[in-house]
Amino acid sequence: MSRPVLVLLCLSVFLLAACSEPARPTVNLHRAVAIGDLDQVKRHVYWDTDVDQPDAQGDYPLHVAARQGSVNITRVLLEAGADPSVRDAAGATPLQTALLTGKTQVAKALIAHGVPLEPQALLLELADAGISDRDSFELLLRQGAGLDRIGPDGDTALTLAIRRGHLETVARLILLGADVNQPDAQGRAPLDVALEHADGRHGDRTQIVERLQRHGALATKTH
């Protein structure tokens, strides 16, 4: 092979490699995730940006993707080695963030990746936080959570939501089939708990009592 041909061949290989290399990212990773720019995220991955670097608020790229409901970006970050167990400034994992914001497709992607799942604990967490998203609850129920199961603190999801005064969560749990007469660990029926916390000054708590009674809830104590 003549020298000119060899030089041209080497130059062609160099140019081909250069053309296949993506450009460097032009926005920071957290911003790229927040606006759903998959191309920019892939550029960050290619150029070895730290995918486990939190922003000023303590959010990690996976948390941002979870909150935005960005399934493809979540998968790219996971494939790049992002830690799915990392906790943000509030102590939440990406999976918790996804469920608390109703982004169940991201939650499914995380579960499919092998993220450990504690469905019962997460169910109680949703009830405690006042979440009423049907898809988040149904996902956990399909994964083995029990609506009427008593948690380590003695509450069912329903009695916990009642004590917190979360009307919409109470309504959602009833619609999903929670037993309105299932007592907690202390033997208190849901209506007992609702009546104990109803003081006439908070409309939601009064409506919780009415909602329970409409669905056949009975008190076991005299109030």
C-alpha positions in Angstrom: 0.0 0.0 0.0 1.5 3.4 -1.0 2.2 6.0 1.6 -0.4 8.5 0.2 -3.1 5.9 0.3 -2.1 4.9 3.9 -2.3 8.5 5.0 -5.7 8.9 3.4 -6.9 5.7 5.1 -5.7 6.9 8.5 -7.2 10.3 8.0 -10.6 8.7 7.1 -10.5 6.5 10.2 -9.7 9.6 12.4 -12.5 11.6 10.8 -15.0 8.7 11.2 -14.2 8.4 14.9 -14.4 12.2 15.3 -17.8 12.3 13.6 -19.2 9.5 15.8 -18.2 11.3 19.0 -21.1 13.4 20.4 -20.6 17.0 21.1 -19.9 18.1 24.7 -23.1 19.0 26.7 -24.1 22.7 26.6 -26.3 22.7 29.7 -25.6 21.2 33.2 -26.9 17.7 33.9 -29.6 18.7 36.4 -31.0 21.2 34.0 -30.9 18.7 31.1 -32.9 16.2 33.2 -35.3 18.9 34.4 -36.2 20.0 30.8 -36.3 16.4 29.6 -33.4 16.8 27.1 -32.4 13.2 26.5 -29.7 14.2 24.0 -27.9 16.4 26.5 -28.2 13.7 29.2 -26.6 11.2 26.9 -23.8 13.7 26.1 -23.1 14.0 29.9 -23.0 10.3 30.2 -20.6 10.0 27.3 -18.3 12.7 28.6 -18.3 11.1 32.1 -20.2 13.7 34.1 -20.8 12.5 37.6 -24.4 11.2 37.6 -24.5 11.0 41.3 -23.7 14.7 42.0 -26.4 16.5 43.9 -27.5 20.1 43.1 -27.7 23.0 45.5 -31.0 21.7 46.8 -29.7 18.2 47.5 -31.5 16.7 44.5 -29.7 14.0 42.5 -30.3 13.6 38.8 -32.4 10.4 39.4 -34.7 12.4 41.8 -35.2 15.1 39.2 -36.0 12.5 36.6 -38.4 10.8 39.0 -40.2 14.0 39.8 -40.5 14.9 36.1 -41.7 11.4 35.2 -38.9 11.0 32.6 -38.7 7.2 32.1 -36.1 7.2 29.3 -33.8 9.6 31.2 -34.2 7.4 34.3 -33.1 4.4 32.3 -30.1 6.2 30.8 -29.0 7.3 34.2 -29.4 3.9 35.7 -27.4 2.3 32.8 -24.7 4.9 33.4 -24.4 3.7 37.0 -26.5 6.2 38.9 -27.2 5.0 42.5 -30.9 4.2 42.8 -30.6 4.1 46.6 -29.2 7.6 47.1 -31.3 9.9 49.3 -32.1 13.5 48.6 -32.0 16.3 51.2 -35.4 15.2 52.5 -34.2 11.6 52.9 -36.2 10.2 50.0 -35.0 7.7 47.5 -35.8 8.1 43.8 -38.4 5.4 44.1 -40.1 7.2 47.0 -40.0 10.4 45.0 -41.6 8.7 42.0 -44.4 7.2 44.1 -45.0 10.4 46.1 -45.4 12.4 42.9 -47.5 9.8 41.1 -44.8 9.0 38.5 -45.5 5.3 38.4 -43.8 4.6 35.1 -40.6 5.8 36.6 -41.3 3.7 39.7 -41.8 0.7 37.4 -38.5 1.4 35.6 -36.7 1.6 39.0 -38.3 -1.7 40.2 -37.4 -3.4 36.9 -33.8 -2.3 37.4 -33.8 -4.2 40.7 -34.4 -1.4 43.2 -35.4 -3.0 46.5 -39.1 -2.5 47.2 -41.0 -2.5 50.5 -44.6 -2.1 49.3 -46.2 -2.1 52.7 -43.9 0.6 54.2 -44.3 2.7 51.1 -48.1 2.3 51.2 -48.1 3.7 54.8 -45.7 6.5 53.7 -48.2 7.5 51.0 -51.0 7.6 53.5 -48.9 9.5 56.0 -48.0 12.1 53.4 -51.5 12.7 52.2 -51.1 11.2 48.7 -54.2 10.3 46.9 -52.8 9.1 43.5 -54.6 6.0 42.5 -51.8 4.6 40.3 -49.2 4.8 43.1 -51.5 3.0 45.5 -52.5 0.4 42.9 -48.8 -0.3 42.0 -48.0 -1.0 45.6 -51.1 -3.2 46.0 -50.0 -5.2 43.0 -46.6 -5.6 44.6 -48.1 -7.2 47.7 -49.1 -4.3 50.0 -52.2 -4.8 52.1 -54.7 -2.1 52.5 -55.9 -3.3 55.9 -52.6 -4.5 57.3 -51.5 -3.0 60.5 -48.1 -1.2 60.4 -45.3 -1.2 62.9 -46.7 1.9 64.6 -50.1 0.3 65.1 -52.0 2.0 62.2 -53.6 0.7 59.1 -53.2 3.0 56.0 -56.7 4.2 56.6 -56.4 5.1 60.3 -53.1 6.8 59.6 -54.6 9.0 56.9 -57.5 9.7 59.3 -55.2 10.8 62.1 -53.3 13.1 59.7 -56.6 14.6 58.5 -56.0 13.7 54.8 -59.5 13.7 53.4 -58.6 12.9 49.8 -56.3 10.0 50.9 -59.1 8.6 53.1 -61.5 8.8 50.1 -59.0 7.1 47.8 -58.3 4.3 50.3 -62.0 3.7 50.7 -62.5 3.6 46.9 -59.6 1.1 46.7 -61.5 -1.2 49.1 -60.1 -0.4 52.6 -62.2 -1.9 55.3 -63.9 1.1 57.1 -64.3 -1.0 60.2 -60.8 -2.5 60.4 -59.4 -1.6 63.9 -55.9 -0.5 64.5 -53.5 -2.2 66.9 -55.2 -0.5 69.9 -58.6 -1.8 68.8 -59.9 1.6 67.7 -62.1 1.5 64.6 -61.5 4.1 61.9 -64.6 6.0 63.0 -63.3 6.1 66.5 -60.1 7.6 65.3 -61.9 10.1 63.2 -64.2 11.2 66.0 -61.3 11.6 68.4 -59.7 14.1 66.0 -62.8 15.9 64.9 -63.0 19.2 66.8 -65.4 21.2 64.6 -62.7 23.7 63.5 -61.3 21.7 60.6 -63.6 21.0 57.8 -61.6 18.1 56.4 -61.8 16.2 59.7 -65.6 16.7 59.9 -65.9 15.5 56.3 -63.8 12.4 57.1 -66.3 11.4 59.8 -69.1 11.9 57.3 -67.3 10.0 54.5 -66.7 7.0 56.8 -70.3 7.0 58.1 -71.6 7.1 54.5 -69.6 3.9 53.8 -70.9 2.0 56.8 -68.3 2.8 59.4 -69.3 2.1 63.0 -67.8 3.4 66.2 -66.9 1.0 68.9 -66.6 3.6 71.7 -68.9 6.2 73.1 -67.7 9.7 72.2 
